[in-house]
């Protein structure tokens, strides 16, 4: 029986050593993701959340509210005057929206409206300013309401859009204006 193999007791199998790169790479990726998430969360702490579409927000001198945001390609609206800025073709990968902004002067100082103070803020937008507006500026006295129309050209892929002004007004534009681009 010398030809028979001797049975050896199996105490434990020896595992192959795992190469270090299989442990190090996922650990580095996890740390990078955690660091990125921390950066995103802490860098927006000072920014006030935007007021929901249709809700009123206080502004210097009164209240502001967006009554509508309409993509121009789905809108039969025609500007009443001075529409040369809208004659230019829309940039590739963008669309135009008409924002109906209502400002009500409640305080004694009233509201000084300047369309040039307003811009669209969000991910992937830059800070586009109005390309057309009516009125372009107006000083409203206490009790007066300004119904302003602002036209912006914004990227199709932009996200989390907010109408902002130089005084930190932040009015959400919702998502109904998005196009398939």
ZAFIVEX-342241 format. One line per field, with one value per residue (C-alpha): residue in one letter; x, y, z. Coordinates in nm, 3 decimals, always signed. Example, Ala and Ser with C-alpha at 12.3 -4.5 7.8 and 13.67 -1.06 7.14 Angstrom:
r <- A:S
u <- +1.230:+1.367
v <- -0.450:-0.106
w <- +0.780:+0.714
//
This chain:
r <- X:X:X:X:X:X:X:X:X:X:X:X:X:X:X:X:X:X:X:X:X:X:X:X:X:X:X:X:X:X:X:X:X:X:X:X:X:X:X:X:X:X:X:X:X:X:X:X:X:X:X:X:X:X:X:X:X:X:X:X:X:X:X:X:X:X:X:X:X:X:X:X:X:X:X:X:X:X:X:X:X:X:X:X:X:X:X:X:X:X:X:X:X:X:X:X:X:X:X:X:X:X:X:X:X:X:X:X:X:X:X:X:X:X:X:X:X:X:X:X:X:X:X:X:X:X:X:X:X:X:X:X:X:X:X:X:X:X:X:X:X:X:X:X:X:X:X:X:X:X:X:X:X:X:X:X:X:X:X:X:X:X:X:X:X:X:X:X:X:X:X:X:X:X:X:X:X:X:X:X:X
u <- +0.000:+0.289:+0.131:-0.166:-0.158:-0.148:-0.435:-0.330:-0.559:-0.680:-0.619:-0.696:-0.646:-0.403:-0.559:-0.381:-0.265:-0.487:-0.286:-0.271:-0.411:-0.741:-0.780:-0.614:-0.801:-1.153:-1.044:-0.911:-1.228:-1.446:-1.247:-1.272:-1.650:-1.689:-1.470:-1.667:-2.001:-1.872:-1.751:-2.086:-2.282:-2.065:-2.021:-2.394:-2.453:-2.463:-2.703:-3.067:-3.301:-3.504:-3.870:-4.092:-4.242:-4.560:-4.490:-4.410:-4.073:-3.983:-3.756:-3.623:-3.938:-4.204:-4.281:-4.180:-4.346:-4.308:-4.651:-4.527:-4.232:-4.305:-4.071:-4.096:-4.093:-4.428:-4.572:-4.763:-4.661:-4.531:-4.346:-4.535:-4.228:-3.851:-3.810:-3.486:-3.301:-3.540:-3.482:-3.140:-3.143:-3.136:-2.793:-2.751:-2.827:-3.033:-3.391:-3.565:-3.807:-4.046:-4.070:-4.369:-4.242:-4.472:-4.333:-4.555:-4.425:-4.535:-4.290:-4.271:-3.950:-4.121:-3.934:-3.671:-3.698:-3.415:-3.435:-3.058:-3.027:-3.188:-3.013:-3.070:-2.862:-2.826:-2.607:-2.475:-2.606:-2.336:-2.540:-2.746:-2.910:-3.242:-3.218:-3.554:-3.777:-4.083:-4.049:-3.671:-3.689:-3.957:-3.971:-4.287:-4.434:-4.592:-4.905:-4.805:-4.749:-4.503:-4.587:-4.258:-4.187:-3.828:-3.693:-3.381:-3.184:-3.076:-2.900:-3.129:-2.935:-2.932:-3.061:-3.194:-3.276:-3.346:-3.429:-3.190:-3.108:-2.817:-2.995:-3.004:-3.364:-3.398:-3.716:-3.728:-3.818:-3.936:-3.882:-4.172:-3.953:-3.706:-3.689:-3.558:-3.271
v <- +0.000:+0.218:+0.338:+0.471:+0.834:+0.911:+1.116:+1.429:+1.611:+1.941:+2.205:+2.508:+2.612:+2.883:+3.185:+3.356:+3.698:+3.972:+4.216:+4.555:+4.742:+4.555:+4.711:+5.048:+5.155:+5.109:+5.279:+5.581:+5.597:+5.584:+5.861:+6.071:+6.029:+6.111:+6.421:+6.534:+6.490:+6.682:+6.966:+6.993:+6.994:+7.250:+7.493:+7.564:+7.629:+8.009:+8.004:+8.053:+7.795:+7.922:+8.012:+7.757:+7.842:+8.047:+8.135:+8.491:+8.592:+8.910:+9.147:+9.490:+9.703:+9.435:+9.093:+8.905:+8.608:+8.419:+8.379:+8.170:+8.035:+7.952:+7.807:+8.038:+7.745:+7.629:+7.976:+8.188:+8.503:+8.794:+9.079:+9.408:+9.613:+9.632:+9.262:+9.288:+9.089:+8.799:+8.794:+8.632:+8.252:+8.054:+7.911:+7.538:+7.340:+7.622:+7.745:+8.067:+8.110:+8.390:+8.457:+8.644:+8.822:+9.016:+9.263:+9.436:+9.739:+9.714:+9.943:+10.320:+10.316:+10.112:+9.885:+9.987:+9.728:+9.692:+9.393:+9.406:+9.308:+8.967:+8.651:+8.276:+8.078:+7.700:+7.406:+7.441:+7.791:+8.043:+8.353:+8.449:+8.791:+8.885:+8.931:+9.111:+9.263:+9.477:+9.702:+9.723:+9.939:+10.089:+10.252:+10.136:+10.335:+10.174:+9.981:+9.956:+9.628:+9.569:+9.290:+9.230:+8.995:+8.873:+8.656:+8.448:+8.206:+7.908:+7.576:+7.277:+7.067:+7.323:+7.205:+7.359:+7.690:+7.996:+8.354:+8.564:+8.930:+9.129:+9.157:+8.777:+8.715:+8.345:+8.230:+7.870:+7.814:+7.456:+7.206:+7.264:+7.475:+7.193:+7.078:+6.761:+6.955
w <- +0.000:-0.050:-0.370:-0.191:-0.108:+0.249:+0.364:+0.534:+0.767:+0.623:+0.884:+0.673:+0.321:+0.258:+0.084:-0.192:-0.093:-0.242:-0.448:-0.280:-0.579:-0.539:-0.196:-0.249:-0.565:-0.422:-0.099:-0.290:-0.502:-0.191:-0.024:-0.341:-0.359:+0.009:-0.031:-0.337:-0.162:+0.138:-0.085:-0.266:+0.059:+0.237:-0.053:-0.084:+0.285:+0.252:-0.042:+0.046:-0.103:-0.395:-0.347:-0.519:-0.856:-0.804:-0.441:-0.331:-0.192:-0.015:-0.204:-0.117:-0.105:-0.145:-0.292:-0.608:-0.774:-1.101:-1.261:-1.551:-1.744:-2.105:-2.370:-2.674:-2.918:-2.771:-2.731:-2.984:-2.798:-3.002:-2.828:-2.848:-2.952:-2.986:-3.071:-3.271:-3.001:-3.059:-3.437:-3.398:-3.421:-3.099:-3.021:-3.081:-2.764:-2.613:-2.599:-2.505:-2.220:-2.134:-1.762:-1.622:-1.312:-1.082:-0.829:-0.573:-0.385:-0.022:+0.155:+0.144:-0.064:-0.335:-0.576:-0.828:-1.107:-1.359:-1.594:-1.631:-1.262:-1.328:-1.447:-1.458:-1.212:-1.210:-1.300:-1.653:-1.724:-1.659:-1.571:-1.877:-1.859:-2.018:-2.396:-2.407:-2.139:-2.094:-1.909:-1.902:-1.589:-1.368:-1.026:-0.850:-0.562:-0.258:-0.358:-0.725:-0.910:-1.192:-1.438:-1.617:-1.905:-1.932:-2.214:-2.156:-2.370:-2.160:-2.230:-2.286:-2.036:-1.753:-1.414:-1.092:-1.257:-1.048:-1.145:-0.938:-0.910:-0.779:-0.437:-0.373:-0.482:-0.573:-0.748:-0.874:-1.240:-1.196:-1.480:-1.724:-1.953:-2.032:-2.391:-2.547:-2.709
//
